[in-house]
């Protein structure tokens, strides 16, 4: 599978989206009844007022997946533009999605 992402072929974008969905199947099947929205810095609560039930669990997981995909593509573009790999590929995006799937904060 890694060899597939070593080329900069547009089909790899679809495979990347499929891989993102595959890595999140477990959280989609076992959605928590309620997700808590935690802001880590106490002073940001003064600037951003988000109600507790602003998003449903399904919408929250979908939005997190969408943001993670966008971040992976931006990360991939930065790596390719600076020439950190021998040739342009979607491998950095694949590794970003794999790495973020390890942490619950990126999943929901």
N, CA, C and O atoms as a Tinker XYZ file with bonds, in Angstrom:
   432  protein
     1  N      0.826000   -1.189000    0.000000    73     2
     2  CA     0.000000    0.000000    0.000000    64     1     3
     3  C      0.872000    1.255000    0.000000    63     2     4     5
     4  O      0.519000    2.258000   -0.621000    81     3
     5  N      1.973000    1.203000    0.673000    73     3     6
     6  CA     2.853000    2.365000    0.730000    64     5     7
     7  C      3.407000    2.682000   -0.655000    63     6     8     9
     8  O      3.565000    3.851000   -1.005000    81     7
     9  N      3.699000    1.662000   -1.435000    73     7    10
    10  CA     4.225000    1.884000   -2.787000    64     9    11
    11  C      3.222000    2.632000   -3.667000    63    10    12    13
    12  O      3.614000    3.384000   -4.559000    81    11
    13  N      1.935000    2.424000   -3.416000    73    11    14
    14  CA     0.912000    3.125000   -4.192000    64    13    15
    15  C      0.998000    4.635000   -3.969000    63    14    16    17
    16  O      0.802000    5.411000   -4.904000    81    15
    17  N      1.287000    5.050000   -2.747000    73    15    18
    18  CA     1.305000    6.474000   -2.416000    64    17    19
    19  C      2.640000    7.144000   -2.731000    63    18    20    21
    20  O      2.794000    8.341000   -2.490000    81    19
    21  N      3.587000    6.413000   -3.254000    73    19    22
    22  CA     4.879000    7.012000   -3.601000    64    21    23
    23  C      4.837000    7.782000   -4.912000    63    22    24    25
    24  O      5.826000    8.417000   -5.278000    81    23
    25  N      3.744000    7.744000   -5.610000    73    23    26
    26  CA     3.607000    8.527000   -6.838000    64    25    27
    27  C      2.578000    9.628000   -6.618000    63    26    28    29
    28  O      1.703000    9.518000   -5.759000    81    27
    29  N      2.695000   10.675000   -7.397000    73    27    30
    30  CA     1.785000   11.822000   -7.274000    64    29    31
    31  C      0.681000   11.681000   -8.315000    63    30    32    33
    32  O      0.554000   12.508000   -9.218000    81    31
    33  N     -0.110000   10.633000   -8.179000    73    31    34
    34  CA    -1.195000   10.337000   -9.108000    64    33    35
    35  C     -2.513000   10.799000   -8.476000    63    34    36    37
    36  O     -2.714000   10.588000   -7.280000    81    35
    37  N     -3.416000   11.423000   -9.245000    73    35    38
    38  CA    -4.671000   11.925000   -8.673000    64    37    39
    39  C     -5.558000   10.833000   -8.065000    63    38    40    41
    40  O     -6.367000   11.119000   -7.182000    81    39
    41  N     -5.417000    9.603000   -8.521000    73    39    42
    42  CA    -6.203000    8.501000   -7.946000    64    41    43
    43  C     -5.851000    8.293000   -6.476000    63    42    44    45
    44  O     -6.670000    7.803000   -5.699000    81    43
    45  N     -4.647000    8.663000   -6.105000    73    43    46
    46  CA    -4.230000    8.492000   -4.718000    64    45    47
    47  C     -5.024000    9.376000   -3.757000    63    46    48    49
    48  O     -5.125000    9.060000   -2.572000    81    47
    49  N     -5.580000   10.466000   -4.246000    73    47    50
    50  CA    -6.444000   11.292000   -3.393000    64    49    51
    51  C     -7.688000   10.517000   -2.970000    63    50    52    53
    52  O     -8.110000   10.595000   -1.816000    81    51
    53  N     -8.273000    9.773000   -3.903000    73    51    54
    54  CA    -9.439000    8.956000   -3.557000    64    53    55
    55  C     -9.063000    7.844000   -2.583000    63    54    56    57
    56  O     -9.816000    7.539000   -1.658000    81    55
    57  N     -7.900000    7.245000   -2.793000    73    55    58
    58  CA    -7.429000    6.220000   -1.868000    64    57    59
    59  C     -7.143000    6.804000   -0.493000    63    58    60    61
    60  O     -7.351000    6.138000    0.521000    81    59
    61  N     -6.673000    8.034000   -0.454000    73    59    62
    62  CA    -6.408000    8.712000    0.810000    64    61    63
    63  C     -7.708000    8.959000    1.577000    63    62    64    65
    64  O     -7.758000    8.782000    2.794000    81    63
    65  N     -8.748000    9.365000    0.867000    73    63    66
    66  CA   -10.051000    9.565000    1.503000    64    65    67
    67  C    -10.607000    8.228000    1.992000    63    66    68    69
    68  O    -11.163000    8.155000    3.088000    81    67
    69  N    -10.463000    7.174000    1.196000    73    67    70
    70  CA   -10.932000    5.846000    1.605000    64    69    71
    71  C    -10.170000    5.368000    2.838000    63    70    72    73
    72  O    -10.761000    4.769000    3.736000    81    71
    73  N     -8.875000    5.626000    2.888000    73    71    74
    74  CA    -8.066000    5.237000    4.047000    64    73    75
    75  C     -8.483000    6.026000    5.288000    63    74    76    77
    76  O     -8.517000    5.482000    6.391000    81    75
    77  N     -8.800000    7.303000    5.104000    73    75    78
    78  CA    -9.262000    8.135000    6.216000    64    77    79
    79  C    -10.565000    7.584000    6.778000    63    78    80    81
    80  O    -10.732000    7.506000    7.995000    81    79
    81  N    -11.482000    7.204000    5.907000    73    79    82
    82  CA   -12.757000    6.630000    6.360000    64    81    83
    83  C    -12.523000    5.288000    7.046000    63    82    84    85
    84  O    -13.138000    4.995000    8.071000    81    83
    85  N    -11.627000    4.470000    6.476000    73    83    86
    86  CA   -11.331000    3.160000    7.058000    64    85    87
    87  C    -10.764000    3.301000    8.468000    63    86    88    89
    88  O    -11.100000    2.516000    9.355000    81    87
    89  N     -9.910000    4.293000    8.676000    73    87    90
    90  CA    -9.305000    4.474000    9.994000    64    89    91
    91  C    -10.310000    4.997000   11.021000    63    90    92    93
    92  O    -10.058000    4.919000   12.224000    81    91
    93  N    -11.435000    5.524000   10.564000    73    91    94
    94  CA   -12.438000    6.068000   11.469000    64    93    95
    95  C    -13.702000    5.216000   11.564000    63    94    96    97
    96  O    -14.682000    5.648000   12.170000    81    95
    97  N    -13.705000    4.031000   10.988000    73    95    98
    98  CA   -14.895000    3.176000   11.025000    64    97    99
    99  C    -15.272000    2.823000   12.454000    63    98   100   101
   100  O    -16.455000    2.819000   12.796000    81    99
   101  N    -14.293000    2.529000   13.287000    73    99   102
   102  CA   -14.588000    2.132000   14.668000    64   101   103
   103  C    -15.286000    3.247000   15.432000    63   102   104   105
   104  O    -16.211000    2.979000   16.198000    81   103
   105  N    -14.865000    4.480000   15.240000    73   103   106
   106  CA   -15.500000    5.585000   15.961000    64   105   107
   107  C    -16.889000    5.880000   15.389000    63   106   108   109
   108  O    -17.777000    6.314000   16.124000    81   107
   109  N    -17.089000    5.647000   14.068000    73   107   110
   110  CA   -18.419000    5.830000   13.495000    64   109   111
   111  C    -19.390000    4.767000   13.992000    63   110   112   113
   112  O    -20.569000    5.057000   14.195000    81   111
   113  N    -18.914000    3.538000   14.192000    73   111   114
   114  CA   -19.796000    2.463000   14.640000    64   113   115
   115  C    -20.123000    2.565000   16.121000    63   114   116   117
   116  O    -21.205000    2.155000   16.541000    81   115
   117  N    -19.216000    3.099000   16.915000    73   115   118
   118  CA   -19.422000    3.227000   18.358000    64   117   119
   119  C    -19.385000    4.690000   18.769000    63   118   120   121
   120  O    -18.549000    5.098000   19.575000    81   119
   121  N    -20.284000    5.464000   18.218000    73   119   122
   122  CA   -20.307000    6.893000   18.544000    64   121   123
   123  C    -20.688000    7.105000   19.998000    63   122   124   125
   124  O    -21.628000    6.481000   20.489000    81   123
   125  N    -19.970000    7.976000   20.689000    73   123   126
   126  CA   -20.383000    8.293000   22.056000    64   125   127
   127  C    -21.676000    9.102000   22.036000    63   126   128   129
   128  O    -21.949000    9.849000   21.097000    81   127
   129  N    -22.452000    8.936000   23.083000    73   127   130
   130  CA   -23.729000    9.655000   23.148000    64   129   131
   131  C    -23.515000   11.157000   23.220000    63   130   132   133
   132  O    -24.293000   11.937000   22.670000    81   131
   133  N    -22.462000   11.545000   23.898000    73   131   134
   134  CA   -22.198000   12.972000   24.055000    64   133   135
   135  C    -20.696000   13.208000   24.010000    63   134   136   137
   136  O    -19.933000   12.506000   24.674000    81   135
   137  N    -20.280000   14.178000   23.244000    73   135   138
   138  CA   -18.866000   14.551000   23.172000    64   137   139
   139  C    -18.666000   15.849000   23.930000    63   138   140   141
   140  O    -19.444000   16.791000   23.780000    81   139
   141  N    -17.631000   15.896000   24.737000    73   139   142
   142  CA   -17.362000   17.128000   25.478000    64   141   143
   143  C    -16.377000   17.980000   24.689000    63   142   144   145
   144  O    -15.378000   17.487000   24.167000    81   143
   145  N    -16.677000   19.238000   24.619000    73   143   146
   146  CA   -15.814000   20.192000   23.909000    64   145   147
   147  C    -14.959000   20.887000   24.945000    63   146   148   149
   148  O    -15.453000   21.698000   25.729000    81   147
   149  N    -13.683000   20.572000   24.949000    73   147   150
   150  CA   -12.764000   21.140000   25.927000    64   149   151
   151  C    -11.859000   22.170000   25.266000    63   150   152   153
   152  O    -11.251000   21.903000   24.229000    81   151
   153  N    -11.778000   23.324000   25.861000    73   151   154
   154  CA   -10.823000   24.338000   25.441000    64   153   155
   155  C     -9.692000   24.305000   26.458000    63   154   156   157
   156  O     -9.914000   24.480000   27.656000    81   155
   157  N     -8.491000   24.081000   25.971000    73   155   158
   158  CA    -7.371000   23.866000   26.880000    64   157   159
   159  C     -6.944000   25.126000   27.614000    63   158   160   161
   160  O     -6.580000   25.068000   28.789000    81   159
   161  N     -6.984000   26.237000   26.946000    73   159   162
   162  CA    -6.549000   27.478000   27.575000    64   161   163
   163  C     -7.765000   28.203000   28.167000    63   162   164   165
   164  O     -8.739000   28.445000   27.455000    81   163
   165  N     -7.722000   28.550000   29.454000    73   163   166
   166  CA    -8.901000   29.161000   30.083000    64   165   167
   167  C     -9.259000   30.539000   29.532000    63   166   168   169
   168  O    -10.431000   30.915000   29.547000    81   167
   169  N     -8.287000   31.290000   29.051000    73   167   170
   170  CA    -8.586000   32.630000   28.561000    64   169   171
   171  C     -9.329000   32.609000   27.225000    63   170   172   173
   172  O     -9.959000   33.607000   26.874000    81   171
   173  N     -9.281000   31.521000   26.476000    73   171   174
   174  CA    -9.975000   31.473000   25.187000    64   173   175
   175  C    -11.488000   31.359000   25.355000    63   174   176   177
   176  O    -12.238000   31.649000   24.422000    81   175
   177  N    -11.939000   30.941000   26.529000    73   175   178
   178  CA   -13.384000   30.890000   26.768000    64   177   179
   179  C    -13.995000   32.292000   26.745000    63   178   180   181
   180  O    -15.190000   32.448000   26.495000    81   179
   181  N    -13.183000   33.296000   27.001000    73   179   182
   182  CA   -13.676000   34.666000   26.956000    64   181   183
   183  C    -13.916000   35.132000   25.520000    63   182   184   185
   184  O    -14.802000   35.949000   25.272000    81   183
   185  N    -13.127000   34.614000   24.574000    73   183   186
   186  CA   -13.232000   35.036000   23.183000    64   185   187
   187  C    -14.182000   34.167000   22.363000    63   186   188   189
   188  O    -14.853000   34.657000   21.454000    81   187
   189  N    -14.234000   32.895000   22.683000    73   187   190
   190  CA   -15.040000   31.945000   21.912000    64   189   191
   191  C    -16.077000   31.324000   22.831000    63   190   192   193
   192  O    -15.733000   30.640000   23.795000    81   191
   193  N    -17.327000   31.561000   22.536000    73   191   194
   194  CA   -18.405000   30.977000   23.326000    64   193   195
   195  C    -19.114000   29.927000   22.474000    63   194   196   197
   196  O    -19.913000   30.260000   21.600000    81   195
   197  N    -18.818000   28.672000   22.735000    73   195   198
   198  CA   -19.414000   27.570000   21.982000    64   197   199
   199  C    -20.358000   26.820000   22.902000    63   198   200   201
   200  O    -19.939000   26.354000   23.961000    81   199
   201  N    -21.634000   26.690000   22.520000    73   199   202
   202  CA   -22.562000   25.934000   23.362000    64   201   203
   203  C    -22.180000   24.454000   23.427000    63   202   204   205
   204  O    -21.523000   23.932000   22.526000    81   203
   205  N    -22.598000   23.793000   24.497000    73   203   206
   206  CA   -22.208000   22.395000   24.696000    64   205   207
   207  C    -22.776000   21.477000   23.627000    63   206   208   209
   208  O    -22.112000   20.517000   23.235000    81   207
   209  N    -23.971000   21.738000   23.150000    73   207   210
   210  CA   -24.583000   20.859000   22.151000    64   209   211
   211  C    -24.634000   21.537000   20.778000    63   210   212   213
   212  O    -25.667000   21.525000   20.109000    81   211
   213  N    -23.522000   22.119000   20.374000    73   211   214
   214  CA   -23.457000   22.826000   19.093000    64   213   215
   215  C    -23.491000   21.859000   17.920000    63   214   216   217
   216  O    -24.131000   22.143000   16.907000    81   215
   217  N    -22.808000   20.715000   18.039000    73   215   218
   218  CA   -22.755000   19.724000   16.969000    64   217   219
   219  C    -23.162000   18.364000   17.505000    63   218   220   221
   220  O    -22.909000   18.040000   18.666000    81   219
   221  N    -23.792000   17.574000   16.654000    73   219   222
   222  CA   -24.083000   16.198000   17.036000    64   221   223
   223  C    -22.797000   15.382000   16.958000    63   222   224   225
   224  O    -21.793000   15.841000   16.412000    81   223
   225  N    -22.834000   14.188000   17.499000    73   223   226
   226  CA   -21.639000   13.339000   17.485000    64   225   227
   227  C    -21.233000   12.982000   16.063000    63   226   228   229
   228  O    -20.044000   12.962000   15.744000    81   227
   229  N    -22.215000   12.700000   15.203000    73   227   230
   230  CA   -21.917000   12.345000   13.809000    64   229   231
   231  C    -21.270000   13.512000   13.075000    63   230   232   233
   232  O    -20.289000   13.339000   12.351000    81   231
   233  N    -21.827000   14.692000   13.269000    73   231   234
   234  CA   -21.282000   15.876000   12.608000    64   233   235
   235  C    -19.885000   16.202000   13.123000    63   234   236   237
   236  O    -19.023000   16.639000   12.361000    81   235
   237  N    -19.668000   15.990000   14.404000    73   235   238
   238  CA   -18.358000   16.271000   14.990000    64   237   239
   239  C    -17.296000   15.335000   14.426000    63   238   240   241
   240  O    -16.199000   15.785000   14.093000    81   239
   241  N    -17.599000   14.039000   14.311000    73   239   242
   242  CA   -16.634000   13.081000   13.768000    64   241   243
   243  C    -16.383000   13.364000   12.287000    63   242   244   245
   244  O    -15.243000   13.284000   11.831000    81   243
   245  N    -17.430000   13.692000   11.534000    73   243   246
   246  CA   -17.272000   14.006000   10.117000    64   245   247
   247  C    -16.443000   15.268000    9.916000    63   246   248   249
   248  O    -15.573000   15.310000    9.045000    81   247
   249  N    -16.707000   16.286000   10.710000    73   247   250
   250  CA   -15.950000   17.535000   10.615000    64   249   251
   251  C    -14.485000   17.325000   11.006000    63   250   252   253
   252  O    -13.590000   17.911000   10.397000    81   251
   253  N    -14.243000   16.494000   12.015000    73   251   254
   254  CA   -12.864000   16.186000   12.401000    64   253   255
   255  C    -12.135000   15.453000   11.275000    63   254   256   257
   256  O    -10.955000   15.708000   11.035000    81   255
   257  N    -12.825000   14.547000   10.585000    73   255   258
   258  CA   -12.213000   13.831000    9.460000    64   257   259
   259  C    -11.907000   14.781000    8.315000    63   258   260   261
   260  O    -10.852000   14.684000    7.689000    81   259
   261  N    -12.816000   15.691000    8.042000    73   259   262
   262  CA   -12.620000   16.664000    6.971000    64   261   263
   263  C    -11.441000   17.596000    7.268000    63   262   264   265
   264  O    -10.633000   17.882000    6.385000    81   263
   265  N    -11.350000   18.058000    8.494000    73   263   266
   266  CA   -10.246000   18.934000    8.874000    64   265   267
   267  C     -8.916000   18.182000    8.833000    63   266   268   269
   268  O     -7.900000   18.739000    8.419000    81   267
   269  N     -8.920000   16.918000    9.262000    73   267   270
   270  CA    -7.701000   16.118000    9.220000    64   269   271
   271  C     -7.244000   15.892000    7.788000    63   270   272   273
   272  O     -6.045000   15.932000    7.510000    81   271
   273  N     -8.185000   15.653000    6.868000    73   271   274
   274  CA    -7.830000   15.489000    5.461000    64   273   275
   275  C     -7.234000   16.776000    4.905000    63   274   276   277
   276  O     -6.240000   16.735000    4.180000    81   275
   277  N     -7.823000   17.903000    5.235000    73   275   278
   278  CA    -7.294000   19.190000    4.778000    64   277   279
   279  C     -5.893000   19.436000    5.333000    63   278   280   281
   280  O     -5.012000   19.897000    4.607000    81   279
   281  N     -5.684000   19.134000    6.606000    73   279   282
   282  CA    -4.364000   19.299000    7.199000    64   281   283
   283  C     -3.342000   18.368000    6.554000    63   282   284   285
   284  O     -2.191000   18.753000    6.351000    81   283
   285  N     -3.754000   17.159000    6.234000    73   283   286
   286  CA    -2.844000   16.203000    5.591000    64   285   287
   287  C     -2.434000   16.692000    4.212000    63   286   288   289
   288  O     -1.273000   16.552000    3.825000    81   287
   289  N     -3.368000   17.261000    3.468000    73   287   290
   290  CA    -3.037000   17.769000    2.136000    64   289   291
   291  C     -2.137000   18.997000    2.208000    63   290   292   293
   292  O     -1.245000   19.158000    1.375000    81   291
   293  N     -2.358000   19.857000    3.187000    73   291   294
   294  CA    -1.478000   21.016000    3.370000    64   293   295
   295  C     -0.082000   20.555000    3.777000    63   294   296   297
   296  O      0.915000   21.062000    3.261000    81   295
   297  N     -0.008000   19.602000    4.694000    73   295   298
   298  CA     1.286000   19.053000    5.116000    64   297   299
   299  C      2.005000   18.410000    3.937000    63   298   300   301
   300  O      3.217000   18.567000    3.786000    81   299
   301  N      1.267000   17.691000    3.108000    73   299   302
   302  CA     1.834000   17.043000    1.926000    64   301   303
   303  C      2.390000   18.081000    0.953000    63   302   304   305
   304  O      3.467000   17.895000    0.387000    81   303
   305  N      1.665000   19.154000    0.767000    73   303   306
   306  CA     2.120000   20.207000   -0.150000    64   305   307
   307  C      3.395000   20.881000    0.352000    63   306   308   309
   308  O      4.294000   21.178000   -0.435000    81   307
   309  N      3.471000   21.120000    1.653000    73   307   310
   310  CA     4.670000   21.737000    2.224000    64   309   311
   311  C      5.880000   20.831000    2.032000    63   310   312   313
   312  O      6.951000   21.290000    1.635000    81   311
   313  N      5.705000   19.549000    2.313000    73   311   314
   314  CA     6.821000   18.594000    2.164000    64   313   315
   315  C      7.269000   18.527000    0.704000    63   314   316   317
   316  O      8.468000   18.525000    0.425000    81   315
   317  N      6.314000   18.473000   -0.228000    73   315   318
   318  CA     6.670000   18.382000   -1.644000    64   317   319
   319  C      7.280000   19.671000   -2.176000    63   318   320   321
   320  O      8.211000   19.618000   -2.979000    81   319
   321  N      6.780000   20.824000   -1.750000    73   319   322
   322  CA     7.313000   22.099000   -2.242000    64   321   323
   323  C      8.744000   22.349000   -1.774000    63   322   324   325
   324  O      9.538000   22.956000   -2.493000    81   323
   325  N      9.071000   21.887000   -0.581000    73   323   326
   326  CA    10.418000   22.105000   -0.063000    64   325   327
   327  C     11.386000   20.999000   -0.455000    63   326   328   329
   328  O     12.569000   21.062000   -0.121000    81   327
   329  N     10.898000   20.001000   -1.153000    73   327   330
   330  CA    11.766000   18.943000   -1.656000    64   329   331
   331  C     12.397000   18.087000   -0.581000    63   330   332   333
   332  O     13.557000   17.692000   -0.701000    81   331
   333  N     11.647000   17.796000    0.472000    73   331   334
   334  CA    12.203000   16.983000    1.554000    64   333   335
   335  C     12.287000   15.505000    1.190000    63   334   336   337
   336  O     13.036000   14.755000    1.816000    81   335
   337  N     11.534000   15.085000    0.194000    73   335   338
   338  CA    11.620000   13.718000   -0.323000    64   337   339
   339  C     12.255000   13.756000   -1.706000    63   338   340   341
   340  O     12.332000   14.811000   -2.336000    81   339
   341  N     12.703000   12.610000   -2.167000    73   339   342
   342  CA    13.393000   12.557000   -3.460000    64   341   343
   343  C     12.480000   12.960000   -4.610000    63   342   344   345
   344  O     12.916000   13.654000   -5.529000    81   343
   345  N     11.232000   12.538000   -4.572000    73   343   346
   346  CA    10.276000   12.933000   -5.610000    64   345   347
   347  C      8.924000   13.208000   -4.950000    63   346   348   349
   348  O      8.639000   12.653000   -3.889000    81   347
   349  N      8.093000   14.045000   -5.552000    73   347   350
   350  CA     6.786000   14.361000   -4.964000    64   349   351
   351  C      5.904000   13.121000   -4.874000    63   350   352   353
   352  O      5.865000   12.299000   -5.789000    81   351
   353  N      5.196000   13.005000   -3.749000    73   351   354
   354  CA     4.308000   11.861000   -3.537000    64   353   355
   355  C      3.235000   12.232000   -2.521000    63   354   356   357
   356  O      3.243000   13.325000   -1.956000    81   355
   357  N      2.320000   11.307000   -2.304000    73   355   358
   358  CA     1.288000   11.472000   -1.273000    64   357   359
   359  C      1.655000   10.717000   -0.003000    63   358   360   361
   360  O      0.800000   10.526000    0.862000    81   359
   361  N      2.872000   10.295000    0.128000    73   359   362
   362  CA     3.318000    9.561000    1.303000    64   361   363
   363  C      3.246000   10.399000    2.587000    63   362   364   365
   364  O      2.840000    9.864000    3.619000    81   363
   365  N      3.621000   11.685000    2.575000    73   363   366
   366  CA     3.478000   12.477000    3.812000    64   365   367
   367  C      2.026000   12.592000    4.274000    63   366   368   369
   368  O      1.763000   12.575000    5.477000    81   367
   369  N      1.091000   12.708000    3.351000    73   367   370
   370  CA    -0.324000   12.785000    3.729000    64   369   371
   371  C     -0.793000   11.466000    4.335000    63   370   372   373
   372  O     -1.550000   11.460000    5.306000    81   371
   373  N     -0.343000   10.349000    3.763000    73   371   374
   374  CA    -0.689000    9.043000    4.310000    64   373   375
   375  C     -0.146000    8.891000    5.723000    63   374   376   377
   376  O     -0.853000    8.410000    6.609000    81   375
   377  N      1.075000    9.288000    5.938000    73   375   378
   378  CA     1.668000    9.176000    7.262000    64   377   379
   379  C      1.010000   10.133000    8.255000    63   378   380   381
   380  O      0.886000    9.806000    9.436000    81   379
   381  N      0.590000   11.301000    7.796000    73   379   382
   382  CA    -0.107000   12.246000    8.677000    64   381   383
   383  C     -1.441000   11.661000    9.134000    63   382   384   385
   384  O     -1.776000   11.729000   10.316000    81   383
   385  N     -2.195000   11.091000    8.209000    73   383   386
   386  CA    -3.486000   10.502000    8.571000    64   385   387
   387  C     -3.291000    9.307000    9.488000    63   386   388   389
   388  O     -4.065000    9.118000   10.426000    81   387
   389  N     -2.278000    8.504000    9.234000    73   387   390
   390  CA    -2.003000    7.369000   10.110000    64   389   391
   391  C     -1.604000    7.835000   11.500000    63   390   392   393
   392  O     -2.055000    7.274000   12.498000    81   391
   393  N     -0.770000    8.846000   11.570000    73   391   394
   394  CA    -0.339000    9.362000   12.862000    64   393   395
   395  C     -1.458000    9.998000   13.660000    63   394   396   397
   396  O     -1.538000    9.807000   14.873000    81   395
   397  N     -2.317000   10.748000   13.002000    73   395   398
   398  CA    -3.410000   11.391000   13.730000    64   397   399
   399  C     -4.486000   10.403000   14.141000    63   398   400   401
   400  O     -5.255000   10.684000   15.060000    81   399
   401  N     -4.561000    9.265000   13.488000    73   399   402
   402  CA    -5.553000    8.252000   13.867000    64   401   403
   403  C     -5.196000    7.574000   15.179000    63   402   404   405
   404  O     -6.015000    6.846000   15.739000    81   403
   405  N     -3.998000    7.799000   15.672000    73   403   406
   406  CA    -3.591000    7.210000   16.942000    64   405   407
   407  C     -4.131000    7.982000   18.147000    63   406   408   409
   408  O     -4.178000    7.451000   19.256000    81   407
   409  N     -4.534000    9.227000   17.929000    73   407   410
   410  CA    -4.963000   10.083000   19.035000    64   409   411
   411  C     -6.465000   10.337000   18.966000    63   410   412   413
   412  O     -6.994000   10.670000   17.905000    81   411
   413  N     -7.141000   10.182000   20.082000    73   411   414
   414  CA    -8.588000   10.354000   20.133000    64   413   415
   415  C     -9.013000   11.789000   19.826000    63   414   416   417
   416  O    -10.114000   12.002000   19.320000    81   415
   417  N     -8.167000   12.775000   20.120000    73   415   418
   418  CA    -8.518000   14.169000   19.869000    64   417   419
   419  C     -8.689000   14.449000   18.388000    63   418   420   421
   420  O     -9.455000   15.341000   18.025000    81   419
   421  N     -8.007000   13.724000   17.523000    73   419   422
   422  CA    -8.146000   13.910000   16.083000    64   421   423
   423  C     -9.324000   13.127000   15.517000    63   422   424   425
   424  O     -9.780000   13.422000   14.412000    81   423
   425  N     -9.823000   12.144000   16.246000    73   423   426
   426  CA   -10.902000   11.307000   15.737000    64   425   427
   427  C    -12.270000   11.911000   15.990000    63   426   428   429
   428  O    -13.178000   11.751000   15.174000    81   427
   429  N    -12.427000   12.597000   17.101000    73   427   430
   430  CA   -13.757000   13.143000   17.420000    64   429   431
   431  C    -13.645000   14.546000   17.945000    63   430   432
   432  O    -14.658000   15.168000   18.266000    81   431
